[in-house]
Amino acid sequence: MQDWAPVFISLVLFTLLSPGLLFQMPAKSRLIAFGNFHTSVASIVVHTILFFALDAVLLVAIGVRIELGN
């Protein structure tokens, strides 16, 4: 049986943390802007750090496992 947690968790986090899709942090005039579909270098860096931090916490520290099979 294979562990599918890294695939599913990374896919969901990548989708949710894409800068400008749901939110952008930092935005041009505010700290957080929701659903503006814009991005900047600073927001890419912040969202990348958030992605790797949450991915590491969920997969390594907590050890989430999803096993599909018989």
C-alpha positions as CSV (number, residue, x, y, z in Angstrom):
1,M,0.0,0.0,0.0
2,Q,1.2,3.5,-0.8
3,D,1.0,6.6,1.2
4,W,-0.9,9.3,-0.7
5,A,-0.7,12.0,1.9
6,P,2.2,13.9,0.4
7,V,0.4,14.0,-3.0
8,F,-3.0,15.1,-1.7
9,I,-1.8,17.5,0.9
10,S,0.7,19.2,-1.4
11,L,-1.8,19.5,-4.1
12,V,-4.4,21.1,-1.9
13,L,-1.9,23.5,-0.2
14,F,-0.5,24.5,-3.6
15,T,-4.0,25.3,-4.9
16,L,-5.1,27.1,-1.8
17,L,-1.9,29.1,-1.3
18,S,-1.5,30.2,-4.9
19,P,-0.9,34.0,-4.6
20,G,-4.0,35.9,-5.6
21,L,-6.4,33.0,-6.0
22,L,-8.1,33.1,-2.6
23,F,-5.9,35.7,-0.9
24,Q,-2.7,37.7,-1.5
25,M,-0.4,38.5,1.4
26,P,1.1,41.2,1.3
27,A,-1.1,43.1,-1.1
28,K,-0.2,46.4,-2.7
29,S,-2.2,48.7,-0.4
30,R,-3.2,46.3,2.5
31,L,-1.7,43.4,4.4
32,I,-4.2,40.9,2.9
33,A,-6.4,41.2,-0.2
34,F,-8.9,38.5,-1.1
35,G,-9.6,37.2,-4.6
36,N,-7.8,39.9,-6.6
37,F,-6.0,37.5,-9.0
38,H,-2.8,39.7,-8.8
39,T,0.6,38.8,-7.5
40,S,4.0,40.3,-6.7
41,V,7.4,39.0,-5.8
42,A,6.8,39.6,-2.1
43,S,3.6,37.7,-2.1
44,I,5.2,34.8,-4.0
45,V,7.9,34.6,-1.3
46,V,5.4,34.7,1.5
47,H,3.2,32.1,0.0
48,T,6.1,29.8,-0.7
49,I,7.3,30.0,2.9
50,L,3.7,29.3,4.1
51,F,3.4,26.4,1.7
52,F,6.7,24.7,2.8
53,A,6.0,25.4,6.5
54,L,2.5,23.9,6.4
55,D,3.6,21.0,4.2
56,A,6.4,20.2,6.6
57,V,4.2,20.4,9.7
58,L,1.5,18.2,8.2
59,L,3.7,15.6,6.7
60,V,6.8,15.4,9.0
61,A,5.8,16.8,12.4
62,I,2.2,15.4,12.6
63,G,2.8,12.5,10.2
64,V,-0.5,12.5,8.3
65,R,-0.9,9.3,6.3
66,I,-3.5,8.4,3.7
67,E,-3.3,4.8,2.5
68,L,-5.5,3.7,-0.3
69,G,-5.8,0.1,-1.2
70,N,-7.6,-3.2,-0.5
